[in-house]
Amino acid sequence: MLFAIAAKLYTTQHRAAESGRLAAPARIARTRLIWLLMRLLPHERMGRLAARGVLGPLRPITARGELAILGGLGVGLRLDATTFDPWGAQAYPVLTGTHEIQVEQALVRSLRAGDHVWDVGANIGSLALVAARLVGEDGRVLAIEPDATCAAAIRCNAALNGLRQVEVIEAAADRQSGTAELLVVRDRLWTRLASVGDHDLAERRVTVPAIALDDVDAPAPTLIKIDVEGAELDVLAGMARLLREQRPLVVCEMHGRNAEFCAAMTQAGYVVENLDGPELVHDAGGNVHALCTPLHG
């Protein structure tokens, strides 16, 4: 029954695409169908089935056309389905607009039209698209992403939404500019610098360009968001001048190096606030999100 509904919906969407217009209702209906498929089994199991090719028959539904973000600050934003992994760990919250709400709300409180945001570890760009909405056409969002597949997804999705203020630097943020070894993980959400350590779902290692944020040739950022799967201290080491001279706000996800991160930001003259709860970031567990505010401008 489910597959019959899926086939009918896909036929409708395909005809709309052939006529040059994919109506919002069809896009939303198609997204809800994929949401339903995602809910059939835990994403870990769906990911294993996809890796074995078992879910291949679903690709005409899941890997063509457009998807719509259904809620949150990104509601109505469009995603190219070819750039989206429906079986990934972040897929469900991205489509429902519930992915890292605390980070999105920090952006709402912190950004104004015309501001500049650097999204370090941008993945497929879902947060970069939201930030672009917040800063408007006169602002700028610089997405810094080392994985070639994800970088291409950011460019594609920004263009799909007409967000010309989004730019991409395809490189890994690191201590110094040059090259770095990247550990590519099956779920791109967890792709990381190889220096951080191995991962159970790692597929391969590749050499990619690396850039210290101090070397980025762009106007100074209002806010820097960092999500680099354990390489936070390496990124901080490469942005010492930015922290000292430009004093941007910093939003960062922790990956078990909380105490060292807090010490570095305190030393740089920042107050560190937990976005996820009342605990001090120093004492909170991994994956907690920190907002770092300069003590003086």
VOPAGU-2260 file (C-alpha; in pm, 1 decimal, decimal comma):
REM VOPAGU-2260
SITE   aa  ch    i         X         Y         Z
SITE  MET   A    0       0,0       0,0       0,0
SITE  LEU   A    1     275,8     242,1      99,2
SITE  PHE   A    2     469,6     176,2    -219,8
SITE  ALA   A    3     152,9     225,1    -430,0
SITE  ILE   A    4      99,4     566,9    -270,6
SITE  ALA   A    5     466,2     648,2    -322,1
SITE  ALA   A    6     449,6     555,1    -690,4
SITE  LYS   A    7     139,2     767,7    -747,6
SITE  LEU   A    8     291,1    1066,4    -571,2
SITE  TYR   A    9     617,0    1028,2    -761,4
SITE  THR   A   10     427,7    1024,0   -1093,9
SITE  THR   A   11     248,7    1347,4   -1000,0
SITE  GLN   A   12     574,7    1513,9    -897,5
SITE  HIS   A   13     753,9    1397,1   -1211,2
SITE  ARG   A   14     484,0    1540,4   -1438,9
SITE  ALA   A   15     501,1    1873,6   -1255,2
SITE  ALA   A   16     877,7    1880,7   -1294,6
SITE  GLU   A   17     847,8    1806,8   -1668,2
SITE  SER   A   18     613,5    2102,8   -1708,0
SITE  GLY   A   19     880,6    2323,7   -1547,9
SITE  ARG   A   20     701,8    2387,3   -1218,5
SITE  LEU   A   21     710,2    2189,6    -899,0
SITE  ALA   A   22     421,6    2330,5    -696,6
SITE  ALA   A   23     471,8    2382,1    -323,6
SITE  PRO   A   24     187,9    2139,2    -230,3
SITE  ALA   A   25     350,1    1860,8    -435,1
SITE  ARG   A   26     689,2    1936,0    -283,6
SITE  ILE   A   27     545,8    1927,7      69,2
SITE  ALA   A   28     350,2    1607,1       2,2
SITE  ARG   A   29     662,8    1443,3    -136,1
SITE  THR   A   30     860,6    1552,6     170,6
SITE  ARG   A   31     597,1    1406,1     400,7
SITE  LEU   A   32     612,9    1076,4     214,0
SITE  ILE   A   33     989,3    1061,5     259,8
SITE  TRP   A   34     936,5    1155,4     625,6
SITE  LEU   A   35     702,6     853,8     653,5
SITE  LEU   A   36     961,6     624,3     494,7
SITE  MET   A   37    1224,9     758,2     734,5
SITE  ARG   A   38    1000,9     668,9    1029,7
SITE  LEU   A   39     959,6     302,4     932,8
SITE  LEU   A   40    1286,5     195,8    1094,9
SITE  PRO   A   41    1556,5     364,6    1306,8
SITE  HIS   A   42    1794,4     565,2    1089,0
SITE  GLU   A   43    2086,7     341,2    1186,0
SITE  ARG   A   44    1914,5      36,8    1036,9
SITE  MET   A   45    1793,0     227,8     732,8
SITE  GLY   A   46    2149,2     347,1     679,4
SITE  ARG   A   47    2280,4      -9,4     688,6
SITE  LEU   A   48    2012,6    -123,1     442,4
SITE  ALA   A   49    2094,0     167,7     211,8
SITE  ALA   A   50    2466,1      85,5     225,0
SITE  ARG   A   51    2385,3    -270,7     115,9
SITE  GLY   A   52    2171,7    -146,8    -173,7
SITE  VAL   A   53    1847,8    -285,8     -28,7
SITE  LEU   A   54    1673,7      52,2     -52,6
SITE  GLY   A   55    1765,6     105,4    -417,1
SITE  PRO   A   56    1402,6      74,1    -538,3
SITE  LEU   A   57    1316,1     381,7    -329,5
SITE  ARG   A   58    1565,9     606,7    -506,6
SITE  PRO   A   59    1313,4     737,5    -764,8
SITE  ILE   A   60    1126,6     879,5    -464,4
SITE  THR   A   61    1409,2     980,0    -232,1
SITE  ALA   A   62    1678,6    1101,0    -470,5
SITE  ARG   A   63    1497,3    1312,7    -728,9
SITE  GLY   A   64    1317,6    1644,2    -731,6
SITE  GLU   A   65    1287,6    1884,1    -441,5
SITE  LEU   A   66    1210,6    1860,3     -71,7
SITE  ALA   A   67    1072,6    2126,2     160,8
SITE  ILE   A   68    1171,6    2203,6     518,9
SITE  LEU   A   69     841,4    2168,6     701,6
SITE  GLY   A   70     892,9    2377,2    1016,4
SITE  GLY   A   71    1117,2    2596,6    1226,2
SITE  LEU   A   72    1311,0    2896,4    1099,0
SITE  GLY   A   73    1377,6    2717,5     771,0
SITE  VAL   A   74    1012,6    2647,4     690,4
SITE  GLY   A   75     956,4    2656,6     315,4
SITE  LEU   A   76    1323,1    2640,7     223,3
SITE  ARG   A   77    1386,0    2397,3     -62,1
SITE  LEU   A   78    1642,8    2118,5     -71,8
SITE  ASP   A   79    1754,6    1933,2    -382,1
SITE  ALA   A   80    1677,5    1568,5    -305,1
SITE  THR   A   81    1992,6    1455,3    -483,6
SITE  THR   A   82    2195,1    1633,8    -213,1
SITE  PHE   A   83    1999,6    1489,7      80,1
SITE  ASP   A   84    2052,8    1157,9     259,0
SITE  PRO   A   85    1712,3    1057,0     401,4
SITE  TRP   A   86    1871,0     782,7     611,5
SITE  GLY   A   87    2125,1    1007,7     784,6
SITE  ALA   A   88    2121,0    1090,6    1154,7
SITE  GLN   A   89    2019,9    1453,4    1094,5
SITE  ALA   A   90    1768,2    1390,4     814,3
SITE  TYR   A   91    1449,0    1383,2    1021,2
SITE  PRO   A   92    1525,1    1697,1    1228,8
SITE  VAL   A   93    1638,8    1888,8     918,4
SITE  LEU   A   94    1315,8    1817,8     729,5
SITE  THR   A   95    1097,2    1894,5    1031,6
SITE  GLY   A   96    1287,9    2210,1    1124,0
SITE  THR   A   97    1390,6    2076,4    1464,8
SITE  HIS   A   98    1763,6    2037,6    1397,7
SITE  GLU   A   99    1966,1    2225,8    1662,7
SITE  ILE   A  100    1684,7    2465,4    1750,1
SITE  GLN   A  101    1895,5    2611,3    2031,7
SITE  VAL   A  102    2160,7    2714,2    1779,1
SITE  GLU   A  103    1902,1    2865,9    1545,3
SITE  GLN   A  104    1755,8    3066,6    1834,2
SITE  ALA   A  105    2102,8    3192,5    1925,9
SITE  LEU   A  106    2133,5    3317,2    1567,5
SITE  VAL   A  107    1795,6    3490,6    1590,7
SITE  ARG   A  108    1904,5    3670,8    1909,6
SITE  SER   A  109    2245,2    3763,8    1775,3
SITE  LEU   A  110    2209,3    3854,6    1407,2
SITE  ARG   A  111    2076,2    4155,0    1222,7
SITE  ALA   A  112    2028,5    4232,9     855,9
SITE  GLY   A  113    2363,2    4290,2     689,5
SITE  ASP   A  114    2564,8    4080,0     934,5
SITE  HIS   A  115    2827,0    3827,3     829,9
SITE  VAL   A  116    2822,7    3463,6     945,4
SITE  TRP   A  117    3091,0    3198,5     903,8
SITE  ASP   A  118    2948,8    2846,1     920,9
SITE  VAL   A  119    3248,3    2623,7     996,2
SITE  GLY   A  120    3164,3    2259,9     934,4
SITE  ALA   A  121    2853,6    2344,2     733,6
SITE  ASN   A  122    2760,8    1990,2     619,8
SITE  ILE   A  123    2483,8    2027,7     355,0
SITE  GLY   A  124    2413,6    2386,8     458,2
SITE  SER   A  125    2077,7    2367,1     636,5
SITE  LEU   A  126    2193,9    2614,6     903,1
SITE  ALA   A  127    2370,8    2830,9     643,9
SITE  LEU   A  128    2039,0    2871,6     460,2
SITE  VAL   A  129    1865,0    2979,9     780,5
SITE  ALA   A  130    2146,5    3223,6     858,6
SITE  ALA   A  131    2116,9    3366,3     506,6
SITE  ARG   A  132    1750,7    3439,0     569,8
SITE  LEU   A  133    1837,8    3619,6     892,2
SITE  VAL   A  134    2113,2    3842,2     749,5
SITE  GLY   A  135    1926,0    3915,7     427,4
SITE  GLU   A  136    2055,6    4015,3      87,8
SITE  ASP   A  137    2297,1    4271,0     232,4
SITE  GLY   A  138    2454,9    4013,2     463,3
SITE  ARG   A  139    2687,8    3727,1     388,7
SITE  VAL   A  140    2717,8    3363,9     492,2
SITE  LEU   A  141    3050,4    3192,0     436,6
SITE  ALA   A  142    3012,1    2813,4     456,4
SITE  ILE   A  143    3344,6    2641,5     525,2
SITE  GLU   A  144    3314,4    2270,5     448,6
SITE  PRO   A  145    3588,8    2020,2     354,3
SITE  ASP   A  146    3375,1    1736,7     214,8
SITE  ALA   A  147    3330,9    1780,9    -161,5
SITE  THR   A  148    2983,9    1620,9    -165,9
SITE  CYS   A  149    2856,8    1846,0     110,9
SITE  ALA   A  150    3016,3    2157,1     -39,5
SITE  ALA   A  151    2837,3    2085,0    -367,9
SITE  ALA   A  152    2510,5    2040,9    -176,0
SITE  ILE   A  153    2548,0    2382,4     -12,0
SITE  ARG   A  154    2603,0    2552,7    -347,3
SITE  CYS   A  155    2307,7    2369,2    -501,3
SITE  ASN   A  156    2064,8    2441,6    -218,2
SITE  ALA   A  157    2166,8    2807,4    -188,4
SITE  ALA   A  158    2105,3    2853,3    -561,7
SITE  LEU   A  159    1773,7    2667,3    -540,9
SITE  ASN   A  160    1653,2    2919,8    -281,6
SITE  GLY   A  161    1798,8    3223,9    -455,0
SITE  LEU   A  162    2033,5    3292,8    -162,3
SITE  ARG   A  163    2321,7    3454,6    -342,7
SITE  GLN   A  164    2467,3    3577,5     -14,1
SITE  VAL   A  165    2586,0    3221,0      62,2
SITE  GLU   A  166    2942,8    3145,0     -45,5
SITE  VAL   A  167    3140,9    2824,3       1,1
SITE  ILE   A  168    3504,3    2764,4      90,4
SITE  GLU   A  169    3576,8    2399,1      23,0
SITE  ALA   A  170    3841,1    2340,7     289,4
SITE  ALA   A  171    3887,9    2212,3     643,3
SITE  ALA   A  172    3929,1    2472,7     915,1
SITE  ASP   A  173    4252,2    2385,3    1094,9
SITE  ARG   A  174    4544,8    2521,4    1295,6
SITE  GLN   A  175    4722,3    2639,4     984,2
SITE  SER   A  176    4659,9    2665,7     614,2
SITE  GLY   A  177    4786,3    2395,1     382,9
SITE  THR   A  178    4642,1    2046,5     355,8
SITE  ALA   A  179    4480,9    1805,3     598,7
SITE  GLU   A  180    4370,9    1442,8     603,2
SITE  LEU   A  181    3993,8    1406,4     617,3
SITE  LEU   A  182    3817,2    1095,5     744,7
SITE  VAL   A  183    3506,0    1058,5     527,9
SITE  VAL   A  184    3226,7     886,4     721,2
SITE  ARG   A  185    2928,6     711,1     561,4
SITE  ASP   A  186    2697,0     956,3     735,0
SITE  ARG   A  187    2860,0    1284,7     633,0
SITE  LEU   A  188    2736,8    1440,4     957,4
SITE  TRP   A  189    3035,1    1277,3    1131,5
SITE  THR   A  190    3307,1    1338,4     871,5
SITE  ARG   A  191    3607,9    1484,5    1052,4
SITE  LEU   A  192    3977,6    1557,9    1047,4
SITE  ALA   A  193    4162,1    1227,1    1069,1
SITE  SER   A  194    4368,7    1371,4    1355,7
SITE  VAL   A  195    4056,2    1359,1    1575,9
SITE  GLY   A  196    4046,0     978,6    1558,3
SITE  ASP   A  197    3875,3     694,2    1376,4
SITE  HIS   A  198    3502,8     631,2    1333,6
SITE  ASP   A  199    3312,6     302,5    1303,1
SITE  LEU   A  200    3141,3     419,1     981,8
SITE  ALA   A  201    3454,3     558,2     816,1
SITE  GLU   A  202    3473,7     490,1     441,5
SITE  ARG   A  203    3804,1     641,7     335,0
SITE  ARG   A  204    4069,4     905,4     400,7
SITE  VAL   A  205    4130,9    1190,6     158,8
SITE  THR   A  206    4366,8    1485,2     149,0
SITE  VAL   A  207    4184,6    1818,6     135,4
SITE  PRO   A  208    4280,7    2186,4     148,7
SITE  ALA   A  209    4306,1    2325,8     501,6
SITE  ILE   A  210    4266,1    2685,3     607,9
SITE  ALA   A  211    4326,1    2872,8     930,3
SITE  LEU   A  212    4033,3    3109,2     986,1
SITE  ASP   A  213    4282,5    3391,9    1039,8
SITE  ASP   A  214    4379,9    3345,7     672,5
SITE  VAL   A  215    4028,6    3370,1     528,6
SITE  ASP   A  216    4011,9    3663,7     287,5
SITE  ALA   A  217    3668,4    3798,1     374,6
SITE  PRO   A  218    3510,4    4076,4     580,4
SITE  ALA   A  219    3515,9    4012,9     953,4
SITE  PRO   A  220    3235,0    3789,0    1079,5
SITE  THR   A  221    2969,6    3894,6    1326,6
SITE  LEU   A  222    2929,4    3532,7    1435,4
SITE  ILE   A  223    3119,9    3209,5    1377,4
SITE  LYS   A  224    2942,7    2875,3    1416,3
SITE  ILE   A  225    3175,2    2577,7    1466,9
SITE  ASP   A  226    3074,5    2211,2    1437,5
SITE  VAL   A  227    3383,4    2009,9    1348,6
SITE  GLU   A  228    3337,5    1675,1    1524,8
SITE  GLY   A  229    3617,1    1706,1    1780,9
SITE  ALA   A  230    3857,7    1944,4    1606,3
SITE  GLU   A  231    3733,6    2250,7    1798,7
SITE  LEU   A  232    4071,7    2329,3    1954,0
SITE  ASP   A  233    4243,5    2308,1    1616,3
SITE  VAL   A  234    3996,7    2561,2    1476,3
SITE  LEU   A  235    4049,1    2793,0    1775,1
SITE  ALA   A  236    4425,6    2773,2    1731,4
SITE  GLY   A  237    4384,0    2896,0    1374,1
SITE  MET   A  238    4162,3    3193,0    1466,5
SITE  ALA   A  239    4356,7    3355,6    1750,0
SITE  ARG   A  240    4385,2    3689,4    1566,0
SITE  LEU   A  241    4012,6    3692,1    1483,2
SITE  LEU   A  242    3926,2    3638,2    1848,1
SITE  ARG   A  243    4172,7    3903,2    1962,9
SITE  GLU   A  244    4099,8    4173,8    1707,0
SITE  GLN   A  245    3749,6    4119,2    1564,5
SITE  ARG   A  246    3575,2    3972,1    1871,1
SITE  PRO   A  247    3300,9    3777,6    1688,8
SITE  LEU   A  248    3037,0    3580,8    1872,8
SITE  VAL   A  249    3115,5    3208,0    1863,4
SITE  VAL   A  250    2865,2    2921,0    1871,4
SITE  CYS   A  251    3029,9    2580,9    1900,5
SITE  GLU   A  252    2919,7    2221,4    1951,5
SITE  MET   A  253    3132,1    2029,3    2199,5
SITE  HIS   A  254    3266,9    1680,9    2132,1
SITE  GLY   A  255    3421,6    1587,5    2464,3
SITE  ARG   A  256    3685,0    1862,0    2486,2
SITE  ASN   A  257    3468,4    2096,2    2691,0
SITE  ALA   A  258    3720,3    2187,8    2959,9
SITE  GLU   A  259    3996,3    2271,6    2713,0
SITE  PHE   A  260    3759,9    2469,1    2492,7
SITE  CYS   A  261    3625,7    2671,2    2785,4
SITE  ALA   A  262    3978,5    2743,2    2907,9
SITE  ALA   A  263    4083,7    2866,6    2562,4
SITE  MET   A  264    3779,8    3091,7    2522,4
SITE  THR   A  265    3813,7    3231,7    2875,9
SITE  GLN   A  266    4179,1    3305,5    2806,2
SITE  ALA   A  267    4068,6    3489,4    2490,3
SITE  GLY   A  268    3833,8    3708,1    2697,3
SITE  TYR   A  269    3501,7    3539,7    2632,7
SITE  VAL   A  270    3211,6    3431,7    2853,7
SITE  VAL   A  271    3093,2    3078,3    2772,9
SITE  GLU   A  272    2719,8    3001,2    2804,0
SITE  ASN   A  273    2546,7    2664,1    2774,7
SITE  LEU   A  274    2268,9    2681,8    2512,5
SITE  ASP   A  275    2128,5    2341,3    2607,8
SITE  GLY   A  276    2069,3    2367,3    2980,8
SITE  PRO   A  277    2173,7    2508,3    3319,0
SITE  GLU   A  278    2500,3    2316,3    3355,0
SITE  LEU   A  279    2831,1    2486,2    3299,4
SITE  VAL   A  280    2968,7    2390,3    2957,8
SITE  HIS   A  281    3286,1    2281,9    3136,1
SITE  ASP   A  282    3089,2    2011,2    3319,9
SITE  ALA   A  283    2831,9    1919,1    3056,1
SITE  GLY   A  284    2856,4    1614,9    2832,5
SITE  GLY   A  285    2953,8    1591,5    2468,5
SITE  ASN   A  286    2736,2    1753,1    2198,5
SITE  VAL   A  287    2638,1    2042,0    2423,1
SITE  HIS   A  288    2630,2    2375,9    2240,5
SITE  ALA   A  289    2815,4    2679,5    2371,7
SITE  LEU   A  290    2759,3    3047,9    2298,7
SITE  CYS   A  291    3074,4    3251,1    2355,3
SITE  THR   A  292    3036,6    3627,1    2400,5
SITE  PRO   A  293    3331,7    3869,2    2418,8
SITE  LEU   A  294    3372,6    4060,0    2745,1
SITE  HIS   A  295    3456,4    4374,4    2549,1
SITE  GLY   A  296    3429,5    4482,3    2188,1
